[in-house]
C-alpha cells in the first residue's frame, strides 16, 4: 500500500486480475507510482472511494495512467461524480482504459430522496446515452440525475 493520510491505493491479485482500489483525494500528495508498475495481467481499478481530484491530481493521474502498457486490459469501475467530471472535461483521462460502471447523484422530485446510484456504462449506451429508469427507494417514483443529464453523461456518448 502506498499513500498519505488522505489518499490510498491498494493492489490485490485475484483470479488473474490486478484489483486496484483508489480512495481519498487525488492531489499533489497522491502517490500514483504504483499504477505505472502494473502490467502482465488485466487491471481493474475501483474508484468508488475517490472524493475529490484537483488540477495537480489530474496531471499526476494522467501521467500515471499513460504509463500502464497499452497491451494491458485496463478497466475502471464504480467511478464517483468527481471522476465523471474529469472524464467529461479531460480527453484521455482514463488512458486506454474503459469505464465499466459509475455512480450518478439521483434525486426524487416527489419525496426529495437523494442517492448515489451505480450504473453500467454499457446499459446507458444501449439506452441511447441515457440513464435507465431508476425507482426511488423510498416512494417508488422515477428518480432523475441531480445534474444536467446530457452534460453528466457526455462520456457515455464518446466512441467506445
C-alpha positions as CSV (number, residue, x, y, z in Angstrom):
1,X,0.0,0.0,0.0
2,X,1.2,3.5,-0.8
3,X,-0.2,6.8,0.1
4,X,-0.7,9.5,2.6
5,X,-3.5,10.1,5.1
6,X,-5.9,11.5,2.6
7,X,-5.1,9.1,-0.3
8,X,-4.6,5.3,-0.6
9,X,-4.1,2.9,-3.4
10,X,-4.0,-0.9,-2.9
11,X,-3.5,-3.8,-5.3
12,X,-4.6,-7.3,-4.8
13,X,-4.2,-10.1,-7.4
14,X,-7.5,-12.1,-7.6
15,X,-8.4,-14.6,-10.3
16,X,-5.6,-13.4,-12.6
17,X,-6.6,-9.8,-12.4
18,X,-4.9,-7.0,-10.6
19,X,-7.7,-5.5,-8.5
20,X,-6.8,-1.9,-7.6
21,X,-8.7,0.2,-5.1
22,X,-8.2,4.0,-5.1
23,X,-9.6,6.2,-2.4
24,X,-9.3,9.7,-0.9
25,X,-8.2,12.9,-2.5
26,X,-6.2,12.8,-5.8
27,X,-3.9,15.9,-5.5
28,X,-0.2,16.8,-5.4
29,X,0.3,14.5,-2.4
30,X,-1.3,11.4,-4.0
31,X,1.4,8.8,-4.8
32,X,0.2,7.2,-8.0
33,X,3.6,5.5,-8.9
34,X,2.0,2.1,-8.2
35,X,-0.2,2.4,-11.3
36,X,2.8,2.6,-13.6
37,X,4.2,-0.7,-12.2
38,X,1.1,-2.7,-13.4
39,X,1.3,-4.9,-16.3
40,X,1.3,-8.6,-17.4
41,X,-2.3,-9.1,-16.1
42,X,-5.6,-7.3,-16.7
43,X,-6.1,-4.4,-14.3
44,X,-9.5,-3.4,-12.8
45,X,-9.4,-0.1,-10.9
46,X,-12.2,0.5,-8.4
47,X,-12.6,4.3,-8.0
48,X,-15.6,4.3,-5.5
49,X,-13.5,5.9,-2.7
50,X,-12.3,8.9,-4.7
51,X,-13.6,12.0,-3.0
52,X,-12.0,14.8,-5.0
53,X,-9.5,15.5,-7.7
54,X,-7.7,18.8,-8.1
55,X,-5.7,20.1,-11.1
56,X,-2.4,18.8,-9.7
57,X,-4.1,15.4,-9.2
58,X,-5.4,15.4,-12.8
59,X,-1.9,15.9,-14.2
60,X,-0.4,13.2,-11.9
61,X,-3.2,10.8,-12.7
62,X,-2.8,11.3,-16.5
63,X,1.0,10.7,-16.2
64,X,0.4,7.5,-14.2
65,X,-2.4,6.1,-16.4
66,X,-0.3,6.8,-19.6
67,X,2.5,4.6,-18.2
68,X,0.2,1.5,-18.0
69,X,1.3,-0.6,-21.0
70,X,-1.2,-0.4,-23.9
71,X,-1.4,-4.2,-24.1
72,X,-2.8,-4.4,-20.6
73,X,-6.6,-4.6,-20.4
74,X,-7.5,-1.6,-18.2
75,X,-11.0,-1.3,-16.8
76,X,-12.3,1.3,-14.4
77,X,-15.3,0.6,-12.1
78,X,-17.6,2.4,-9.7
79,X,-16.5,5.9,-10.7
80,X,-18.0,8.6,-8.4
81,X,-19.0,12.1,-9.6
82,X,-15.5,13.7,-9.2
83,X,-14.1,11.1,-11.6
84,X,-17.0,11.5,-14.1
85,X,-16.5,15.3,-14.1
86,X,-12.8,14.7,-15.1
87,X,-13.8,12.1,-17.8
88,X,-16.2,14.7,-19.3
89,X,-13.6,17.6,-19.2
90,X,-10.2,15.9,-19.8
91,X,-9.7,14.0,-23.0
92,X,-8.0,10.7,-22.3
93,X,-8.5,10.9,-18.5
94,X,-8.8,7.1,-18.3
95,X,-5.9,6.5,-20.8
96,X,-6.6,3.5,-23.0
97,X,-9.0,2.1,-20.3
98,X,-12.7,1.7,-20.4
99,X,-15.3,2.7,-17.8
100,X,-17.4,-0.2,-16.8
101,X,-19.6,1.4,-14.2
102,X,-20.2,4.8,-12.5
103,X,-22.3,6.5,-9.8
104,X,-24.7,9.3,-10.6
105,X,-26.3,11.5,-8.0
106,X,-30.0,10.8,-8.2
107,X,-32.9,12.7,-6.6
108,X,-36.6,12.1,-6.3
109,X,-38.8,15.1,-7.3
110,X,-41.7,13.6,-5.2
111,X,-40.1,12.9,-1.8
112,X,-36.6,14.6,-2.1
113,X,-34.8,11.3,-1.5
114,X,-31.1,11.5,-2.7
115,X,-28.9,8.5,-3.6
116,X,-25.7,7.8,-5.5
117,X,-26.9,5.1,-7.9
118,X,-24.5,2.7,-9.6
119,X,-25.0,2.4,-13.4
120,X,-23.3,0.2,-16.0
121,X,-21.9,2.2,-18.9
122,X,-22.9,-0.4,-21.5
123,X,-26.6,-0.2,-20.2
124,X,-26.5,3.6,-20.7
125,X,-25.1,3.3,-24.2
126,X,-27.7,0.7,-25.0
127,X,-30.3,3.1,-23.7
128,X,-29.4,5.8,-26.2
129,X,-26.9,7.6,-23.9
130,X,-29.5,8.0,-21.1
131,X,-29.7,6.6,-17.7
132,X,-32.1,3.6,-17.3
133,X,-35.2,4.3,-15.2
134,X,-34.4,4.3,-11.5
135,X,-37.2,4.0,-9.0
136,X,-36.9,5.9,-5.8
137,X,-36.1,3.5,-2.9
138,X,-38.4,5.5,-0.6
139,X,-41.5,6.1,-2.7
140,X,-41.0,4.1,-5.9
141,X,-41.4,7.1,-8.2
142,X,-38.8,7.6,-11.0
143,X,-35.7,9.5,-9.9
144,X,-33.7,11.9,-12.0
145,X,-30.0,12.7,-12.1
146,X,-29.2,15.7,-9.9
147,X,-27.3,17.4,-12.7
148,X,-27.9,18.1,-16.4
149,X,-28.2,14.6,-17.6
150,X,-26.8,15.3,-21.1
151,X,-23.8,17.1,-19.6
152,X,-23.2,14.4,-16.9
153,X,-23.3,11.6,-19.5
154,X,-21.1,13.1,-22.1
155,X,-18.5,10.3,-21.6
156,X,-21.2,7.7,-22.3
157,X,-21.6,9.0,-25.9
158,X,-17.9,9.0,-26.6
159,X,-16.7,6.4,-29.1
160,X,-16.1,3.1,-27.4
